[in-house]
Amino acid sequence: MSTNNTPNWGGPGIGHRIEEAVELIEMELRHAIAYVNDAVIPQVRRESISAMRTAADTLRTLADRFEQRSGAAPGPRSTATEDGPPKTQGEPRS
């Protein structure tokens, strides 16, 4: 029994079929990337923002409890808005 070791083993169509398969894989990969960019990433961002706001509220409540239990005078409250960073008192830092 002998094997065929010529470069065209399998016929001329095998190279073409491989190229078609590669093109299909590339197309599916582009679709997957578009889906992640268009649907997954915006949803993750929305949920992350919501989770950070919840965590911030929980930490604020915990800090208030610590202040009440220790009898300490309340510290400066943040005057942050959702549109900008918190405002600080005192001299600007450089």
N, C-alpha and C positions, 0 to 999 in steps of 0.2 A: 504494500500500500504506500503510495507516495502522496505528499501534500504539495499544493501549489504555492510557491513562495514568490510569485510575481507581484509587482506593485499593484496591479489591477485585480487582485484576487477578490472575488465577490462581484465583479462586474463594474461597469462604469456608473451604475445608478447608486452605489453605496455612498459615494462622496456627496452626491446631490441630496440624498436622504438625510445625511448628517447635517448638511447646510440648512435644510428645511427645519430639522429639529432644533438647531441652534437659533434660527430666526423665531420659531414659536416660543422657545424658552425666553429669548430676549423680549418678545412682545408681552408675555405673561409677567415677566419681571417689571416691565414699565407700568403695566396695569396695577401690579401690587404696590409699587412705589407711589403711584398717583393716589391710590386708595389710602395709604398710610398718611400721605401729606394732606389730603383733602378731608378725611373723616377721622382718623385716629388721633393725629396730633392736636387738632382743635379741641376734641373731646377731652383729651388728657389735660390740656391747658385749663379748660373750664373747671374740671374736677379738682385740679391742683390748686387753683385760685380759691375755690370754695373751701377746700381742706385747710389752706393756710389761714383763711379768715376765721374758720371755726377754731383752729388751734390758737390764734391770737386772742379770740374772745375767751377761750378757756384759760389761757395764761393770765389774762387781765383779771378774771374772776378769782383765780388762785392768788394773785398778788393782793387783791383787795381783802381776801380772807386773812392772809398773813398780816396785813396791816391792822386789821380789826383785832386779831388775837394778841398781837404784841403791844397794842395800845400806842403804837408809833403814830406820829403825825403823818398824814398822807403826803406822798411825794408829789412833785409836779405832774399833772395829768397831761397826756399827749393831746395835742390839738390837731392831730393828723386828720386829713380828709382823704377820701378815696381818690382824689385827683392829684395828690402830691405827697411828698415825704413829710414826716412829722416836723413840727416847728419846735425849735429848741430855744431855751433862754440862755442869756449870758453872751460872752464875747464869741465872735466867730473863730473857729479853729482853722489853722492853715497847715 
